[in-house]
Amino acid sequence: MRESIKKSRWIFNVFPSLFNFWPLLLIFSQKALILPGYFFYFNGVYRNYAKDVLIIISLLIFAGLTYILQESNPYALIHLAGYSLFLLSIPIINKSVFSYKENLVKVVSFFTFFNSCLAILIYIFSFDISEYRGLNRIIGDDGVVARIFYESSSLIAVFSLGFVRNRFIKYIVFFVVLFYAIFLAKSIFVIGLYILNYGLGKIIESKIWMKFILAFLFFVVCIIIYSSLFYIRPDIGLSLSFKLNQLYSILNDDSSVILGSGWGYVIQGIGDSLEQPYQIEMQLPMLFRQIGISGMFFYVAGIFLLIKSVSKTWRVSFLRSLVYFAIGLNNPWLFLPSWYMTAVLMFQYLDDKR
C-alpha cells in the first residue's frame, strides 16, 4: 500500500500540466491555478528551491519599486499583478521540470492530443465557444471559422508520443495533433518551434556529413512551409504588417526608455485588446517603454537564471532563453505560465547529451 502511494506521488508533481488543459482554461485563467499548485509544491525535493525564490523575490521587489516610482495609470496595477502571478508560477513549473520531467512531458502531451481532438470536434460541429474566456475562434469576413486555437497551444512544440505504447495508435495521435496545428491553429510559429526542438539537437550532435544532409532537409522543409504559408494563413501579410506598425509606433514613441513610463503604459491606437491595451503582440519592445532599460535588465537576467536552474548546460539555458523571449515579437504570451513551460521543456535532447 505504501509503495503504491509512493508511486502515485508523481501525479501531484505534474500539476503544471493543467496549464495545458483546455476545458479548464475555458473557465479559469492559468494564473488562477497558481495558488492551488503550491499545495503540491512541497511534495518532493527540489534543490534549487532557495535560489529560485530569492530570484523571484528580487524581481518582485524591483517591479514594486517601478510601480511606486513611476507615473501611475489605470492599467498599472493589473499589469503588475499579471507579471507577479507569472513569476510565482515559475517555482511550481521548475520543480516539476527538474524532478518529474518525463512524466510532465507525457501528461502535457496527452492534454495536447486531447485539446486537438476537442478543437476538431468544435470545428466539425460548429460549437460556439465565444462565451467562454480566451480568444478561441477567429471568424473570417465570410462568416466561416478561420482558426481555432487555445492559449497553451505553444506546448505543441514539446509534444511527445511517449504516453502511447501501440505503434499504430502513435501514428493516429501524431496526425491528429499535426492536423490541428496546421489546419486549425494555423500557427507557423509553433510548428517552427516543434521542428527546431526536435531537429536542432540532431543537427548539432551529428557527424559533419550528416550535418549537411540534415541542414539541407531543414532548408527544404523551410521552403515547403514558406511556399504554403499564404495558403495556410491567407492573413499572414496583414498580421505581419500589423506587428511592424506596432513596432514602428513603439520606436517612435517619445516616452523615456531609460526609466520607462510605468506598468500598464499604453500607446494609443496599437492595442490588440480593449480590456488590456498595454499588452500587444510586440510585447517585448513595449516592455522597454513600460519598465525601462533597468527594469528589462533585471527581468531578462532573472528569467535566464530561472531557466538555468532547470538546465544542465549554459548552451541549453541560452537557447531556451532565446525561445522564451522570441514570443515577445510574435504574441502577448511572455507572462503566460504555459509559454515559460514550453521554453524550459525544449531541447531536452541537447540537455541530456551534455
Helices and strands as residue ranges (DSSP letters): H 2-8, G 9-20, H 22-25, G 30-33, H 34-41, H 49-69, H 76-125, E 137-139, E 145-148, G 153-158, H 167-179, I 180-185, H 188-205, H 208-232, H 236-251, H 283-308, H 314-326, G 327-329, H 337-345, H 348-352
